[in-house]
Amino acid sequence: MLLAVLCLSSLSSIAAGTDVPTNILSEPLSLADAVSIALKQSPAVLRAQKEVEATEGVVLQTRAVAIPKVRLTGFYTAAQESDVDIISSTNFTFGNNQNWETQIRVVQSLYAGGRINSALRASKLAREQSRLNFHTAVANTVLDVEGAYFDVLLGKQQVSVEEASVELSNRELSDTTKRYNAGTVPRFNVLRAEVELANAQPRLFRAQSNYRIAKNSLANQLGYNLPREALEDIPLNLTGKLDPEPYNIELPAAIDQAREKRTELASLRKAQALRHEEVISAKSGYKPALDAYGGYDTHNTMLSRDLTDNNYGWIAGVQLSWDLFDGYRTRGRLMQTRAQEEAAGIELDDTSRKIELEVRTAFSTFREARETLRSQEKVVEQGDEALRLARARSEAGTATQLDVLGAQTALTQARTTQVQAQRDYAVAKARLQRAIGELVPSPAN
């Protein structure tokens, strides 16, 4: 719920054009800050914004059929004198060799076979669909940022675990060396401790590399252009923690919520409705169109050679047009739009099934992550205690070095598994929330 509020406030800042902090290299970065920055400058969100703006242009074009048009026309023609009819006995001419006319008209479509009302409905549907697509882009961006943020936290924890493992190996090597020098253990024990340390160091180097890569990936998700002088290990300071919060939802409720809230489904419903309006518009080709017009006209008189001698006045009228046969153009368009409407319905059904599968998969993954996390709650404490006991027994001479190294390896594995389980739980929770439409509150369908 808190993340939803933060997303809404971030969307408000996008609409208002307000700035959000983007200096991620020098300031502590919380998950909320990361989401705010991404919603402000992520390429995916910015592209979605431009799609909304482009749709507004489409809306204006669609509504144009219902709005009056103002047209200004004019012409001037000239012809040879021999092209003008003249009665020789009276020297009277039918027309002039030069003519001009200027006219301004306001034209309003009165009836277009249902196309006018359909265009108004289609413009509203197009606007709603573009906003739904924008919310889809926002939800995907939030999920990507959360995943990248959790990966950085995981990388940091894994570095700490491997550093602790190397420290344990160093301590074991130091203790074993002292005991060897005292003559209480053989040279073999020292070699084993050295091998254990050598095996632990590559894991630390790998963890450090993964941590650096995760930080760069997060910066990329935020749409942040790293300075050229920035080091490979960018100084990214995250304030969040892999502290799993409980989350409970039943599968049937999750599926119902996804069907209700997923903006992809709402967008496809709008698309299907738009295809239906296109069918109505196509059918209008079989019906007549009626326009009304009114305006002002001025032109030179046909009874005088003086071009400044003109007639003028108001004009008004109606115009009826009806294509009785258009070469099957309307029939072809109607076949096309009906097929597209049926295809939109098929896509809606298919996407609905895919989203249900996505919810089921996300729910199963979340359940696995939750159970794994629960199973690791006491493992680290048990590993610490097992290592302590192994060392005590080794010092007392009742345990071998192999017991100590085995307990040390088990502790490192337990720590690694625990932090991985915490990250997997956080990511699985975010994906489940995305699957059921919770990451960003969706607008009304």
C-alpha positions in Angstrom: 0.0 0.0 0.0 2.8 2.4 0.9 4.5 1.7 -2.5 1.2 2.4 -4.3 1.0 5.8 -2.6 4.6 6.6 -3.5 3.9 5.6 -7.1 0.9 7.9 -7.2 2.9 10.8 -5.8 5.6 10.1 -8.4 3.0 10.1 -11.2 1.7 13.4 -9.9 5.2 14.9 -10.0 5.5 13.7 -13.6 2.3 15.4 -14.6 3.3 18.6 -12.7 6.8 18.5 -14.2 8.5 18.8 -10.7 12.0 17.7 -10.2 13.1 14.7 -8.2 16.6 14.1 -6.8 18.8 12.4 -9.4 22.2 12.6 -7.9 22.3 9.0 -6.9 26.1 8.9 -6.5 26.2 11.3 -3.5 23.0 10.9 -1.7 21.5 7.9 0.2 18.9 6.2 -2.0 15.8 4.5 -0.6 13.5 2.3 -2.6 11.0 5.1 -2.7 13.6 7.5 -4.1 14.6 4.9 -6.8 11.0 4.5 -7.9 10.5 8.3 -8.0 13.6 8.8 -10.1 12.7 6.0 -12.5 9.2 7.3 -13.0 10.7 10.7 -13.8 13.4 9.7 -16.2 13.1 6.1 -17.2 13.1 5.8 -21.0 10.1 3.3 -20.8 8.0 5.8 -18.8 9.0 8.7 -21.0 8.1 6.8 -24.2 4.7 6.0 -22.6 4.2 9.6 -21.9 4.8 10.5 -25.5 2.4 7.8 -26.6 -0.3 9.5 -24.4 0.5 12.9 -26.1 0.4 11.3 -29.5 -3.0 9.7 -28.7 -4.3 13.2 -27.9 -3.5 14.1 -31.5 -5.4 11.0 -32.7 -8.3 12.0 -30.5 -8.5 15.4 -32.1 -8.4 13.9 -35.5 -11.2 11.4 -34.6 -13.5 14.0 -33.2 -13.0 16.3 -36.2 -15.9 14.6 -38.0 -18.4 16.0 -35.5 -17.0 19.6 -35.3 -18.0 22.3 -37.8 -15.4 23.2 -40.5 -14.7 26.7 -41.7 -13.6 26.8 -45.3 -12.3 29.8 -47.3 -12.2 29.3 -51.1 -11.4 31.5 -54.0 -10.5 31.4 -57.7 -9.6 33.6 -60.6 -9.8 32.5 -64.3 -8.8 34.1 -67.6 -9.6 33.1 -71.2 -9.1 34.5 -74.7 -11.8 36.8 -76.0 -12.6 34.2 -78.7 -13.6 31.8 -76.0 -16.5 34.0 -74.9 -19.9 33.7 -76.5 -20.9 36.9 -78.3 -24.2 37.7 -80.1 -23.0 39.6 -83.2 -26.1 41.7 -83.7 -26.2 43.1 -80.2 -22.5 42.7 -79.3 -23.9 41.1 -76.0 -21.5 38.6 -74.3 -22.4 35.5 -72.3 -19.8 35.9 -69.5 -16.4 37.5 -69.3 -13.0 36.4 -70.3 -11.9 37.1 -66.7 -13.8 35.8 -63.6 -13.2 35.6 -59.9 -15.0 34.4 -56.8 -14.4 34.3 -53.0 -16.4 32.3 -50.6 -16.3 31.5 -46.9 -18.4 28.6 -45.6 -19.2 27.0 -42.3 -20.0 23.3 -42.9 -21.6 21.1 -40.3 -22.1 17.4 -40.8 -25.7 16.5 -39.8 -25.8 12.8 -40.5 -23.1 10.4 -41.6 -24.7 7.0 -41.1 -23.7 6.8 -37.5 -20.1 7.8 -38.0 -20.3 11.0 -36.0 -21.4 9.5 -32.7 -19.0 6.6 -33.3 -16.1 9.0 -33.7 -17.0 10.7 -30.4 -17.1 7.4 -28.6 -13.9 6.2 -30.3 -12.0 9.4 -29.2 -12.9 8.7 -25.6 -11.9 5.1 -25.8 -8.6 6.0 -27.4 -7.7 8.4 -24.6 -8.7 5.9 -22.0 -6.6 3.2 -23.7 -3.5 5.4 -23.9 -3.7 6.1 -20.2 -4.1 2.4 -19.4 -1.0 1.7 -21.5 0.9 4.4 -19.6 0.0 2.8 -16.3 1.2 -0.6 -17.6 4.5 1.0 -18.5 4.7 2.5 -15.0 3.9 -0.9 -13.3 6.6 -2.6 -15.4 9.1 0.1 -14.6 8.4 -0.2 -10.8 8.9 -4.0 -11.0 12.2 -3.6 -12.9 13.5 -1.0 -10.4 12.5 -3.1 -7.4 14.3 -6.1 -8.8 17.4 -4.1 -9.6 17.3 -2.5 -6.2 17.0 -5.9 -4.4 19.8 -7.3 -6.5 22.1 -4.5 -5.2 21.1 -5.3 -1.7 21.8 -9.0 -2.3 25.2 -8.2 -3.8 26.1 -6.1 -0.8 25.1 -8.9 1.6 26.9 -11.6 -0.4 30.1 -9.5 -0.3 29.7 -9.3 3.5 29.1 -13.1 3.7 32.2 -13.9 1.6 34.3 -11.4 3.5 33.3 -13.2 6.7 34.1 -16.5 5.1 37.6 -15.3 4.2 38.1 -13.9 7.6 37.1 -17.2 9.2 39.6 -19.0 6.8 42.3 -16.5 7.7 41.7 -17.1 11.4 41.7 -20.8 11.0 45.0 -20.6 9.0 46.5 -18.4 11.7 45.4 -20.7 14.5 46.6 -23.8 12.7 49.9 -22.3 11.9 50.5 -21.4 15.6 49.6 -25.0 16.6 51.9 -26.4 13.9 54.7 -24.2 15.2 54.0 -25.5 18.7 54.2 -29.0 17.3 50.6 -30.0 18.1 49.3 -30.6 14.6 51.0 -31.9 11.4 51.9 -29.8 8.3 48.9 -31.3 6.5 46.5 -29.2 8.7 48.3 -26.0 7.6 48.0 -27.0 3.9 44.3 -27.8 4.4 43.7 -24.4 5.9 45.6 -22.7 3.1 43.5 -24.5 0.5 40.3 -23.5 2.3 41.5 -19.8 2.2 42.4 -20.1 -1.4 38.9 -21.5 -2.2 37.2 -18.7 -0.3 38.9 -15.8 -2.0 37.5 -16.4 -5.6 34.0 -16.5 -4.1 34.7 -13.1 -2.6 36.0 -11.7 -5.9 32.9 -13.1 -7.7 30.6 -11.5 -5.1 32.3 -8.1 -5.4 32.0 -8.3 -9.2 28.3 -9.2 -9.0 27.8 -6.3 -6.6 29.5 -3.8 -9.0 27.4 -5.1 -11.9 24.1 -4.9 -9.9 24.9 -1.2 -9.0 25.5 -0.3 -12.6 22.3 -2.1 -13.7 20.3 -0.2 -11.1 21.7 3.1 -12.4 20.7 2.1 -15.9 17.2 1.2 -14.8 16.9 4.7 -13.3 17.8 6.2 -16.6 20.9 7.8 -15.0 23.8 8.7 -17.2 27.0 7.8 -15.3 29.8 10.4 -15.6 32.7 9.1 -17.8 35.0 9.6 -14.9 32.9 7.3 -12.6 34.7 4.3 -11.4 33.6 0.7 -12.2 32.5 0.3 -8.6 30.2 3.3 -8.4 29.6 4.7 -4.9 25.9 3.8 -4.7 24.6 4.0 -1.2 21.2 2.2 -0.7 19.3 2.7 2.6 16.9 -0.2 2.1 17.3 -3.6 3.6 16.4 -7.1 2.7 13.9 -7.3 5.5 11.0 -9.4 4.3 7.6 -8.2 5.2 4.7 -10.7 5.6 2.3 -10.8 2.6 -0.7 -13.1 2.5 -3.2 -13.7 -0.3 -5.1 -16.7 -1.5 -4.7 -17.9 -5.1 -8.5 -17.5 -6.1 -8.5 -13.9 -4.7 -5.2 -13.2 -6.6 -6.7 -14.3 -9.9 -9.9 -12.3 -9.4 -7.9 -9.3 -8.5 -5.7 -9.6 -11.6 -8.7 -9.8 -13.8 -10.1 -6.7 -12.2 -6.9 -4.6 -11.9 -4.5 -5.5 -14.7 -4.3 -2.6 -17.0 -3.3 -4.8 -19.9 -6.8 -6.4 -19.8 -8.5 -3.1 -19.4 -6.5 -1.7 -22.4 -7.5 -4.7 -24.6 -11.2 -4.2 -23.6 -10.9 -0.6 -24.9 -9.2 -1.9 -28.0 -12.0 -4.3 -28.6 -14.5 -1.5 -28.2 -12.5 0.6 -30.6 -12.6 -2.1 -33.2 -16.4 -2.2 -32.8 -16.6 1.5 -33.4 -14.6 1.0 -36.6 -17.2 -1.5 -37.7 -19.9 1.1 -37.2 -17.9 3.6 -39.1 -17.4 1.1 -42.0 -21.2 0.5 -42.1 -21.8 4.2 -42.6 -20.4 3.8 -46.1 -23.7 2.2 -47.1 -25.7 5.1 -45.9 -26.2 8.7 -47.1 -24.5 11.8 -45.6 -26.1 15.1 -45.0 -24.2 18.4 -44.5 -25.5 21.9 -43.8 -23.6 25.0 -44.7 -23.8 28.7 -44.4 -21.5 31.5 -45.4 -20.8 34.6 -47.5 -20.0 34.8 -51.2 -18.7 37.6 -53.5 -17.9 37.4 -57.2 -17.6 39.6 -60.3 -20.8 40.2 -62.3 -21.2 38.3 -65.5 -22.8 41.3 -67.1 -19.8 43.7 -66.9 -16.2 43.7 -68.1 -15.2 45.7 -65.0 -13.7 43.2 -62.5 -14.5 45.5 -59.6 -18.2 45.3 -60.4 -19.2 42.5 -58.1 -22.2 40.8 -56.5 -22.1 39.6 -52.9 -24.4 38.1 -50.2 -25.1 35.4 -47.7 -25.5 31.8 -48.8 -26.9 28.7 -47.0 -28.0 25.3 -47.9 -27.9 21.5 -47.3 -26.1 18.9 -49.3 -27.0 15.2 -49.5 -24.5 12.6 -50.9 -25.0 8.9 -51.2 -22.6 6.5 -52.8 -24.9 4.0 -54.4 -22.0 1.9 -55.6 -18.4 2.5 -54.5 -16.6 -0.4 -56.2 -17.0 -2.6 -53.1 -14.8 -0.3 -51.0 -17.3 -0.2 -48.1 -17.8 -4.0 -48.3 -14.0 -4.6 -48.1 -13.6 -2.2 -45.2 -16.4 -3.8 -43.4 -14.9 -7.3 -43.8 -11.6 -5.9 -42.5 -13.0 -4.2 -39.4 -15.2 -7.2 -38.5 -12.2 -9.5 -38.7 -10.1 -7.0 -36.6 -12.9 -6.9 -34.0 -13.0 -10.7 -33.7 -9.2 -10.7 -33.5 -9.3 -8.2 -30.6 -11.7 -10.5 -28.8 -9.4 -13.5 -29.3 -6.4 -11.5 -28.1 -8.3 -10.4 -25.0 -9.2 -14.0 -24.2 -5.7 -15.2 -24.8 -4.1 -12.5 -22.7 -6.6 -13.2 -19.9 -5.4 -16.8 -19.8 -1.8 -15.8 -19.9 -2.3 -13.4 -17.0 -4.0 -16.1 -15.0 -1.0 -18.4 -15.8 1.3 -15.5 -14.8 -0.5 -15.2 -11.5 -0.4 -18.9 -10.8 3.3 -19.0 -11.6 4.1 -15.9 -9.5 2.0 -17.3 -6.6 3.8 -20.7 -6.7 7.2 -18.9 -6.9 6.3 -16.7 -4.0 5.1 -19.6 -1.9 8.4 -21.4 -2.6 10.4 -18.3 -1.6 8.3 -17.9 1.6 8.8 -21.5 2.6 12.5 -21.4 1.8 12.9 -18.2 3.9 11.1 -19.7 6.8 13.4 -22.7 6.7 16.4 -20.5 6.9 15.4 -18.5 10.0 17.4 -20.5 12.5 20.1 -22.0 10.2 22.6 -19.2 10.6 22.3 -19.3 14.4 22.7 -23.1 14.3 25.7 -22.8 12.0 27.4 -20.3 14.3 26.9 -22.6 17.2 28.1 -25.6 15.3 31.3 -23.8 14.3 31.9 -22.8 18.0 31.4 -26.3 19.2 33.7 -27.7 16.4 36.5 -25.4 17.4 36.0 -26.1 21.1 36.2 -29.9 20.4 39.2 -29.4 18.2 41.1 -27.5 20.9 40.1 -30.3 23.3 41.4 -32.9 20.9 38.0 -34.6 20.4 37.4 -33.3 16.9 39.5 -33.1 13.7 40.4 -30.1 11.6 38.0 -31.5 9.0 35.1 -31.0 11.4 36.1 -27.3 11.9 36.4 -26.7 8.1 33.2 -28.5 7.5 31.3 -26.4 10.1 32.9 -23.3 8.6 31.8 -24.2 5.1 28.3 -25.0 6.3 28.0 -21.6 8.1 29.1 -19.8 4.9 26.6 -21.8 2.9 23.8 -21.0 5.4 24.6 -17.3 5.3 24.6 -17.3 1.5 21.3 -19.2 1.3 19.7 -16.9 3.8 20.5 -13.7 2.0 19.5 -15.3 -1.3 16.2 -16.4 0.2 15.6 -12.9 1.5 16.2 -11.5 -2.0 14.1 -14.2 -3.7 11.3 -13.5 -1.3 11.3 -9.8 -2.0 11.5 -10.3 -5.8 8.8 -13.0 -5.7 6.5 -10.7 -3.7 7.0 -7.8 -6.1 6.3 -10.1 -9.1 3.2 -11.4 -7.5 2.0 -7.9 -6.7 2.7 -6.9 -10.3 0.8 -10.0 -11.6 -2.3 -9.0 -9.6 -2.1 -5.3 -10.5 -1.0 -4.0 -7.1 2.3 -2.2 -7.8 0.5 0.8 -9.3 -3.2 1.5 -8.7 -4.9 1.0 -12.0 -7.5 3.5 -13.3 -11.1 2.5 -13.6 -11.8 0.1 -16.5 
